[in-house]
């Protein structure tokens, strides 16, 4: 059962920082954003596109911070990694290594995802900021359309 998440505004959340690494859970935030914007959660055509709605959502937040003079980066996870709350020790270590070059980490995920990142970043004493608000449990109805497009309805 996915967590129902609401995106928070990025503006002003990182004043005083010179660099922010974005880390996104590939499951619940993606589902919630697809349902909210009435976009397909999965589409076979999306496999061949360089970016989808979720990538554009993250890019938009990065661009907002870069306009404020803050350097940004995005932690890329393998598609098979699953939810952040289930990340392996090896993936958490990779996150810590990449986060070492930043002042703060922006987490796009639930509070469990925030905890995963905070645990990985703790030795680095980085500020970990949540960019999503937990609003409960999501109860989406999945609808499959031809040619293999999955939409989520509230």
N, C-alpha and C positions, 0 to 999 in steps of 0.2 A: 504494500500500500504506500503510495508516494505521499510525501509531505506537501501540503499546500503552501506555496511561497509567494510573497509579494515583493517585487523589486523595490529597493530603496534608492533615492536620489544620490548620486555620487558627488555632486557639487558641495564643496566645503568640508567634506569628510576627511580630506587629506592635506589640509592647509598646514604648512610647516614641514612637509615631507618633500624630498627631492626625487624620490623614486618609489613606484608601487608595482608589485607583481600581482597580476590577476590569476586566481585559481578557481576554476569552475567545476562543480560536480556535473557529470554528463547525464544525470538521470532526472531527478525531481525538478530542478530549475528549468530544464529544457521542456519537460512535460507541461509545467505550469505556464510558461511563456507561450507555448504552442496553443494551449487551450484558451488563454486570455486573448491572444491575437487572432484566434480562429485560423491558424496555419497548420498544415500537416505536421504531425510529430515525426513521421518518417515517410519518405517518398523514395522510390527506386531511382528517380531522376536526381535526387539529392546526393546519391553516391558518386555522381559524375560532376557535381558542381564544386567549385573551389571553396565556396563559403555558403552557409545556410543562415537562417534567421537568428540562430543562437550565436553564431560567430559574429554576425553583424551587431547584435545586442552588446556583446563584449567589446567589439571594436568601437562602438559609440561611446561607451564609458571610458575607454582608453583615450579616445580623441578629446573628450571633455577635460580630462586631466592634463593632457599634453597642451591644450590651449592655456592652461594655468601654469605652464612651464614645468610640469612634473613628468619625468621620464617613466614610461610604463613598459611592462613586459607581460607575456601570457604564458603560463605553465601549461604545456601540452601533455596530455595523458593518452596512453594507448586506448583505443576504443574498447578493448576487452577488459579494462581495469575495473569497470563497474562503479558503483557508488563510492564516494569518498570515504564514507564510514567503514568501508570494507577494504581499504587500501592496504597493501602488503607493507611490511617493514622496509623492503627495498625501494618501493615507490615513494614512501615517506622520506627516506634518506635522499632520494633524488630531488625531491621538493626542497628539502633543507639546503642542499648544495646549490640549487638554482636561486633560492630565496636569499642566499648570503650576499648577493649583489644589490639588494634593495633595502630601503628603509622600512617599508610596510608591505603587508600582504592583504589584498582584497579578496574575500571569499564569497563566491556566488554559490550558495548552498544553504542547507539547514544548519541548525546549531550543532548537530553531530559533525558536519563537514567543517565547521569553524573549529571545533575541538580537535579534529584530525590535524588541521593545519597548525593550530596553536601548539599541539604536542610536538609536531615535526620542527617548528620554528623556535621552540623554547630556548634551546641552547644559543640561538642567535640574538635573543632579546628583541625580536621584531614586534611591531605593533600589528596585530591581526584584527581586521575590521570586517564585519559581516555586511554584505550588500543585499541581503534578503531578509525578510521578516517572516517567521514561521506563523502560519495562521490556522493550523490544524492539519487534519488528514484530508487529502484530496480524494475525491470519489469520481473519477472520470469514467465515462463510457467510451470505450474504444470502438471506432467504426472503420472497417477496412473497405476501401474502394478500389476499383480497377484503375490503373495497373499497380497493385500493391502499394497503396498509400494508406497510412494509418492516421486518422484524425481523432482528437480527444474532445469530448463534449462534457460540459459541466452538468 
